[in-house]
Amino acid sequence: MMTQTSAPTPTKDPLTTCDREIIATIANQSDYSKNCQPEDVMTIWINSDDIVWVKMTHGYARYHKEPFKRAVAEVIATDKAVRTLGEVHIP
């Protein structure tokens, strides 16, 4: 008897372009030894020890969860401030 199999459903990439930009910025501000570009960021996960792992095309970077969360918030706040400054119109 033959069974019908279907092709695996492609999964949506959970990281957005903005996510990748934030992660690359954090990597470049840390002691990670490579110049990380957003397109270098492949995936990210948190293990049971609350370590954030970032897989990049040229290796892995690891961060403690709480400092990483603070760094994400700082990058987002800085980005919003820069965008707000760009929207200021001086008469």
C-alpha positions in Angstrom: 0.0 0.0 0.0 1.3 3.4 -0.9 0.9 6.4 1.3 0.7 10.0 0.2 3.2 12.3 1.7 3.2 16.0 1.5 6.1 18.4 1.2 7.1 20.1 4.4 5.4 23.4 4.9 8.0 26.2 4.7 8.2 28.0 8.0 8.1 31.8 8.3 11.4 33.3 9.5 10.7 34.4 13.0 13.3 37.2 12.9 12.3 40.4 11.2 14.8 42.7 9.5 14.4 45.1 12.5 15.2 42.1 14.8 18.4 41.3 12.9 19.5 45.0 12.9 19.0 45.2 16.7 20.9 41.9 17.3 23.7 43.0 15.0 24.0 46.3 16.8 24.2 44.6 20.1 26.9 42.1 18.8 29.0 45.0 17.5 28.7 46.9 20.8 29.9 43.8 22.7 33.2 41.9 22.8 32.1 39.7 19.9 35.1 39.7 17.6 33.4 40.0 14.2 31.9 43.0 12.4 28.3 41.7 12.4 25.9 42.8 9.7 22.1 42.2 10.0 22.2 39.6 7.3 24.8 37.6 9.3 22.2 36.9 12.1 20.7 33.5 11.4 18.8 32.6 14.6 18.5 33.3 18.3 17.5 31.2 21.3 17.6 31.1 25.1 18.7 28.0 26.9 17.7 26.7 30.3 20.5 28.7 32.0 19.1 32.0 30.7 21.9 32.4 28.2 20.9 34.0 24.9 22.7 32.4 22.0 22.9 34.1 18.6 23.9 32.0 15.6 25.6 34.0 12.9 27.1 33.1 9.6 30.6 33.3 11.2 30.0 31.8 14.6 28.0 32.1 17.8 27.7 34.8 20.4 26.3 34.4 23.9 24.9 36.9 26.3 23.2 36.7 29.7 19.5 37.2 29.3 18.9 40.3 31.5 21.8 42.4 30.1 20.7 41.3 26.6 17.1 42.5 27.3 18.5 45.9 28.5 20.6 46.2 25.4 17.6 45.5 23.2 15.6 48.2 25.0 18.5 50.7 24.7 18.9 50.1 20.9 15.2 50.5 20.4 15.1 53.7 22.4 18.1 55.1 20.6 16.5 54.2 17.2 13.2 55.9 18.2 15.1 59.0 19.3 17.0 59.2 16.0 13.8 58.7 14.0 12.1 61.5 16.1 15.0 63.8 15.5 14.7 63.1 11.8 11.0 64.2 11.9 11.7 67.5 13.6 10.9 70.4 11.3 12.6 73.7 12.1 10.6 76.7 10.7 
